Amino acid sequence: MSVSAGGDTRPGASGSLARRHGWVVVLAAGVVLFVVVERTLVATGNPNFVPSALLLGAAIVPASFIAFVYGRRLPYDVDAATIGISALVGGVVGTVVAGLLEYDVQRSFGFVPMAGVGLIEETSKLLVPVLVLIFAAGYRTRADGLLIGVAAGAGFAALETMGYAFTTLVQSHGSVTATVDVLLLRGIMSPAAHMAWTGITATALYAAAESGWAARRTWMSVGAFVLAVALHTAWDSAPSLVWTAVVAVVSLVALGWTVHRTAVDVRARGQAPTPAPRVRPDA
């Protein structure tokens, strides 16, 4: 017998290799494109390259992390279009709703408490995953929730980073160095922030829906949301970069545990984590 996807007969070995390591290609290609645009901007001083530099600098790491999560050996049913829409619409809706709510709170009370920022933004980022859960009946597993949540968090993180970078560019009177510093720092930290928090919460929410809203799963989804808000608040309240790094590690560990528990649940249900390659008899 021969395997149509190559000579490896291990289930999913050849078919999932590119999927598991695709994030490396996304990251490498994004970095190359960003360097080319940034160097051209510096060399020519042409402001027309500023939007491209901001977009690439803000989106490289979030896009790579989506590809990394997609490469985990989990039975996703989500297609590429849904992932892209979740990232784009989730980012736009999340930032707009969060911005409006934070503005209203600040106008009413004169300030926005850090816990209020965390609560508003974590709720706003969940809007698109909730809409997908309600209107796309095919995406109701906790694995799908993980990927959709990470995508929505990625879109939010990228747009927020673009905003901070643009503000830095204006306030620094066009300093490319200061702007790139913001893009790099926020880009590197983004998987441990918005993407991790929304991924954790959406996974728990979809797990509750998958269970038919069993009481235990439902309360676990509430607990996951509270954890996300607490981590967000701790991040925003961090007095130093060291404290931020500690919160980042805790967030990534929590996301890693979420992925692990999802994989354990998949095995317990007897679901195949990756599709086996097609096998055909020798001619």
N, C-alpha and C positions, 0 to 999 in steps of 0.2 A: 504493500500500500504506500501511497505517497501523499504528502501534505501539500495542499494547494498554496499555502502561504509560505512555503519554505521547507526545510528539512527537519525542523524541530517538531517533535510530536508532543511536547508538553502542552497541556491545555492552556491556550491563550498566550503561549510564550512569544510566538512570532507576531501575532496580531496585536498584542498590547505593548510591544517594546517601544514603538514610536510614541504611543500614547503616554507611557510612563515617563519618558524622557523628553517629551515635546516641549516642556517648559524651558529646557536649556536652550533650545532653538529660538523660542520666543524672546527669552532674555538677551541672548547674544545678538540677534537681529535688531532688537530694540535699542540696545546700547550702541551698536554701530551707527544706526540711523541718527540717534541723538547726538553722538559725537560729531558726525558729519554736519548736522544742522547747526550745532553750537559753534563749531569752528568757523563755519561760513558766516554766522552772525557776527562773531568777533572780528573776522578778517574784513568784512564789508561794512559793518555797522548798519546794515539794512534792517530797519524795524519790521519789514515784511516777514522775516524769519522768526520773530518773537512768538507768534501763536503756535508754530510748528514745534519750537523748542519747548514751550510750556506743555503742550499736549503730550509730546513724547516723554518728556521728563517726568510728568505726573502719572502716565499710564503704563510705563514699562513694567515696573514691579507688580502692580495690581494684575495686569494681564498675565504675567508670568506665573503669579501665584494661583490664578484661576486654572491655568494649564497644569500646574503642579497638583492641585486638588483633583482635577479631572483625571489625572494619571494614576490616582490611587485605585487599587483593585476593588472597586465597589460597583454594584450593578446599577449604574445610572440609566434612567430612561429619558433624561433631559436632552433635547437636541441642541445643536450649536446656535440656532436662531433664538431659542428661549434663553440660553445663557447670555447671548449678546443683548437681547432686549432687557433682560433682568439687570444687566450692568448699566446700560444706557438710561433706561427709563427709571430704574431704581436710584441711580445717581442723581438724575435731574429732579425727580419727585422728592427724594429724600432731602436734598440740599435746600430746595425751595420751601418745602413744608417746614423743615427745621428752622430755616432762616426767618420765615414769617412768624412762627410761634415764639421763637426767641426774641424777636423784635417786639411782639405784643407784650410779652412778659416784662421785658426791660422798660417799655413805655409805661406799663401799669405800676411796676414796683420800683423802677429806677435802677434795677440790676437783675442779673440772672444768676441764681445760685448754681454752683458747679453741679450739684445733684440734679438740678432742673435741666441743665444742658444735656447731661447724660440721658435723662429720661426722655427728653424731647427728641434727641437725635436717634436713640435706639428705637424709639417708636416709629419715627419717620422712615428709617431704613427698612422696617418690617412691612411697610405698606405694599410694596410690589410682591414680595414673597407670599403675603396673605392673599393678594389678588390672584396670583398664579395658583395657589392652593384652592381657591374657591372656583375659579373659572376654567382651570385646566385639570380635568379629572384624571388625566394620565400621569400626573406628577404628584404623587401622594406618599412616596416612601421617604424615610428619614435620609436616605442617601441623596435623593433629589433635593430635599430641603437643605442639606449641607452645601451642595453645589450652587443652588439658587441664592442661598443666603450669602455665601462668599462672593458671588457675582454682584449682588446688590451692594454689599459692603465695598467692593472694589470700585464700583462706579461712584459711590459717595466719596470714597477716599481720593480718587483721581481728581474729581471736580473740586473738592475742597483744597487739595494741594495746588491745583492750578490757581485758585483764588488767592491763596497765601503767597504763592510765587509772584503773581502779578502785582499784588500789593507791595511786596518787597522791591520789585523792579521799579515801581513808581516812587516809593519812599526813598530808595537809594539813588535816585536820579539816573536810572539806567545802568546800574552795576550788574553786569552779567555774572560776575563771581558770586555776589551775594545771592542772586536769584538761583544759581545752580546749587549753591549750598543748601538752600531751602528745599529744592526739588530732591536732592540726594537724601537729605536727612528724613524728610517726610515719606519719600518713596521707600526707603529701606525699612522704615518702621511700620509702614501701612499694613503688612500682613498680620502684625501683632496687635493691631488696633481695630479699626472698623471692620476689616474682613473677618478677623477672628471672632469678634463679638457677635456680628450678625450671623456668621456661620453657625456658631453655638446655639443661638436662639432659634434660628430657622430650623435647624436639625431637630431640636426638641419639639418645636411646634408641629412639624410634619410627622414626627413619631407619634405625637398625641392623636393627630388626625388619622394616621394609619391604624392606630389601635381602636378606632371608633370612639375617641375621646374618653377612654377609660380614665377613671379618677386619678390613678397613680401617674399615668403619662401626662395628664393635663396639669397636675401640680408640679411635675418635673419641668414642664415647659415654662410655667410661671417662675420656678426657681432659676431656670437658665436665663430668663429675661432679667431677673433681679441681679444675678451674677454679672451679666453684661453691663447693666447700668452702674453697678458698683465698680467694676473695672474701669469703665469709661470715666467715672467721677474721680477715681484714684489717679488716672492718667492726667486728667485736666488739672488736678490739684497738686501734681508732683512738684516739690520744691527744687528739684535738681534733675539732671539728666540720668543720674544713677538710679533715682527712684523710678523714673520713667522706664529705664531698662528692666528694673525688677517687675514692674507691672506688665511689661512686654513679655517677659519670660513666663509669668503666670498665665497670661492670655494664650500664648502659644501652647503651653502645656495643657491648658483646658481644651483648646481646639484639638490637640493631638489625642487627648483622652476621648473626645467626642468622636473622632474618626475611628479610633480603636473600638469603642463600644458599638459603633455602626457596623464595623466589620464583623464583630462577634455576633451581633444580631442577625447579620446576613447568613453566617455559617449555621447559626441555630435554626434558621428557617430553611436551610438546605438550598439557598440560592447560590448560583454560580457567580463568583466575583468577577470573572472575565469570560467572554465567549470563547469557546474552543474553535480552532481553525477548522475549516471544512476539509474533509478527507475524501479522496476519490480513489477507486481501484486503479491499479496500474493497467495501462493499455496493453 
